[in-house]
């Protein structure tokens, strides 16, 4: 439904937001795109625009825990037209056997067009903050660098975990396919998914963003990539364990969560252990990351590139996840 949704948005001249599990379904480089709607945890500008709208046209929305941001999404069903593949719901009324594409096309002829512009919505990672190159890596510094390095028509594969929340706020260039697994929250999914993406389309660049805990479940697929001549750029976030679990578990102090600790691997030696060559870098500072990204951009046409991001603060995380933890802590106190 990407094309008819784009045509409808342009005809109505209205802002467009995506949900977490629908990221990249709408061209994020488009001037009418405002970002991912994340309820109480996402951008305040996006949340205000969506929740205060006179009407919401929701196309293919899945009302999951992830998409509703732990139930904090405040969407008035009486101000919503919900379009699914073969049904449409208008307020409290549901209509069966209605094709989505036909409804979207009919909407274009309702005679409405918003006069005012969508407005200037700021994206959190569009600007790299000037920082000391020797400063340690943190979410506020590496996500803008990731956004800057992305190119049109890339395939971006993001692991369930810390990366999934930070990458949701990264603005993607035109034609980027974004693959993430928010439904079952299966840690370890992204590495084999990236291998599949490499095999499916060898003419597009694949970037994998995974965590140290996640890759330890399916690291053997790096061997599969190397054996089959795949050349993705792999980012491994090494923040000393299952950070996403530490954030979600508000009942137990961090230092007591021994079950969220993992073995210390030398991730840059994976290619060597699998008997192949690759470009690898272990980075701890902004300057080191800048150099590693520049090298990977240059070398990824010839070989797999693996960059290990070492973040000393295990509770460093994107703003979305910080807000989620604050919400969970408040909910726990109310019990």
N, C-alpha and C positions, 0 to 999 in steps of 0.2 A: 504493500500500500504506500510505499515511499513516494512515488510520483504523484498520485492523486492527492496525497496529504500536502505535498509541496505546492501543488497547483492551487489547492483550496486556501492555504495560508497566504499565498501571494494575492489571490483574488480578494480575500477579506482584509488583508493588510493587518494581521493580528500577531501578537507575540507567540512564539512556540517554545514550549519546555518539554523535556523528556523525563521519564522516570528512570531510576537507576538501571533497571533491567531492559530498558529500551534505548540505552545510550547508543548513538551513531545511527539510529533509525531515521533521524532528520539531519540534514546537512548542517553541521555545527559551525561552518564558516559563513552561513547565511546571515544577513543583517537582522533577520527577524528572530533568530535563535537566541534565547536568553540564558540557557543553561539547564542543569538537572534540578528538578524539583525534589527537595529532600525534607519536606515538612519542617519540624523544629530544628533540624540539624544542618540544613543546607543554607545556601545564600539567602540573606534576608530580603534582598531585592527580588529574587525569583519567587520566594515564598509569598511575599506581599502581592506581587503581580498576579500569581495564580489564585491565591485564596480570596482576593478582593475582586476578581473578574466577575462581570455580569453573567457570563456564560462560559462554560468549559466544554470543549469538544474533545472527548477522550477516545482515542483510536487504538484499539487493541490492548487496552490497559489490563494488566494482571495485578489484582489487589493483594499482593503478597506482603509478608512482613517486611521485606527489604524495600519494596516500592512504596509502602506507606510509612516508612521510617519509624518502625516500632509503634505504629498506630497514631503517630503525631500529625499525620496529614489531615488537614481540615478542609475537606472538599464537600460542599453542600450538594447532595444528590439531586435536589430540586432545581439546581442551576446547571445541570450537566446533561449533555447528550453523549451517551456512551455507545460507541460503535464497535461491534465485534464482527468476526467474519461473516456470520449469517443472522445476526440479530442486532437490533438497535433499541436502546432504552432512553426514553425522554422523560426526565423527572421520575415519577413513580410508575410510568406506563412502559411495558415491554412489548416489542413487536417481533414476531418470529419470521423466518424465511425471507429476510431482507439482506441482500448482498451489500457488503461494506463499500465496494467500489461504486456501486450505483448511488448509494446514499451520499458519498463524498462528492460525486459529480453533481448530484442534485443541489447540494449545499452551495455550489458555486453560482447558482442562478437565483439565490434568494434576494438579491438586490441590495445587500449590505456591504459597505466598505468603511473601515475605520479611517477617519480623516487624520487624526493625529499620528505622529510617528511612534514606533515601538519604544523609543527612548534609549538612553545610553545605560546599558547594563554592564557593570564591571565584572570581569572574570577574575577569580582569585589568583591565578597563576600566569596572567598575561605579562607581568613585568617581573624581571629578575632584580631583586633588591641588591643594591651595591653593598657587598660584604667583603670582608677580608678573605682573600683566597686561602689563607691558612685556617680559617674558622671551620670548626667541625661540621659535618653534614647534619642537616635536620630537615624536616618535612618542608618548612617554608623556603628552603634553598634548593632542594633537589627536584621538587615538582615543577617549578617554573623552568628549570633546565630541561626537564623531560618534555614539557610542552613545546619549548623552542626547537627541539631537535626533530620533532615529528614532521613527516612529509605527506603530501597528498598521496592517496591510495595505499598508504601503509596498512598492514594488518596488525592490530594491537591486541594482545592476549593478556588478560589481567587475572591474577590469582585471587581466589576468595581469601580475604584477610585484610591487613592494613592497606595494602595497595588498592584493593577494590574501592575503598572509600575515598582515598586521595585521588586516584585516577578518574573517578566519576566527575570530579570538578575540573579536570584538564580539558581545555577546548581543543577539539580535534580538527585537523585540516580537512579540506574537501575530499570526499571519496574514501575516507578511512573506514575500515571495517573494524568494529570493536567487539571482541569476544570475551565474555566473562560469564561466570556461572553463579548467579545469585539465588537460584531456585532451591537447590538442595544443599548449598553451602559446602560442597565437597572439597575439602582441602587436598591439594595435590592434583587437581584437574588441569590447571593451566599448562603445565609443561608438556604432557602428551597432546593437549589441544594445539599448542604451538607447533609441535611436530606435524600434526595433521594439516595445519594451515600451510606449512612449508611445502608439504607434498601436494596439496590441493592446487596451489598456484605458485609456481616457481618464478613467476615474473614480478611478484610483489614482495616488498620488504616486510619481514615479520619481526616484531619486537615482543619479547616476553618479559612481563613484570611479575616476579614471584618472590616469596619470602623464604628465609632459611628453614623454617619449619615445614613449609609446604613442599619444597624441592626434595627434602629428605625422604618423602614418601614415594616420589616417582622420578628420582634422579637418573634412573637407567635410560629414560627417554632422551637424555642428552647424547648418550651413546647411539641411539637410533638416529638422531639428527646427523651426527658426525658420519655414521656409516652410510647414510643415504645422501650425503652431499648437501645437506641443508645448512644455511648460513644466516640464522637469525641473530639479532642482537638480544642478549639475555641479561637482564638486570636481576640480581639477587639481593634482596634487602636483608642484611645480617644485623638484626637488632636483639640478638641473644634470646631466641625462643619464640614461643607462640604469643606474640604481642597482642594479637586480636583477642585471644582468649583472656589475657590479663585484663584487657579493657572491659570485656563483657562480664567478667566474674568480679562483681563488686562486693561479694560477701566475704571474701578471703583476702587478707593483706598480700601484696605482691610478693614479699619475701617468703611467704609460706606456700606459694604456689609451685612447689617442686615439680608437679606433674606438667607444668608448662615450660620446663627447661628442656633443652635438646643437646645432643652431642655437638662438640665444636668440630666442624669440618673445614678443610682447606678447599674452598669451592673453586679457586683458580687452578687447582690441580686435577679437576674432574676430567678435562680433555686428555691430559697425560695419562691418567689412570685408565681411560678407555682406549688408549693406544693411538690417539689422533692429535693433530695440531689445531690450535685455536689462538685467537688473540684474547688475552685475559688481563684484567687489572683489578687490584684491590685498592679501593679509595676510601679515605677517611675525611678529606677536606673538600671545600668547594673547588679549589684550584685543581686538585687531583681529578675530580669528577669532570671538570671542563676539559682537561687533557685527554681523559679516557674516552669521553664522548667524541671528541674530535678525531681520535685515532680509530674508534669504532666506525664512525661515519665514512672514513677513508678505506677501511679494510674489509667491511662486511660484504662487499661484492666478491671477495676471494675466500673468506673463511668465517666460521662461526666466531662471534665476539661475546665474551662473558665479562660483565662488570659487577664486582661485588661491592655493594654500598655498605660500609661499616658505620653504623649509627650507635654511638656509645650509650645514649640515653634510651633505655628500653621502653620508656613510656612516651617517647616523642612520637607524635602522630598528627595527621591532618586535622584541621579544625572540625570537620564533620564528625570524626570519631571522638574528639574531645567533648563535643556537645552531647554526643550519645551517652558517653560515660556519665556526664553530669546528670543527665536525665535519669539514667538507671540508678544512680546513687540516691536521687530524690525519691524514686519509686520504692527503693529498698527501705528508706527511712519511714515511709508511709505505712509499711506493713506492720 
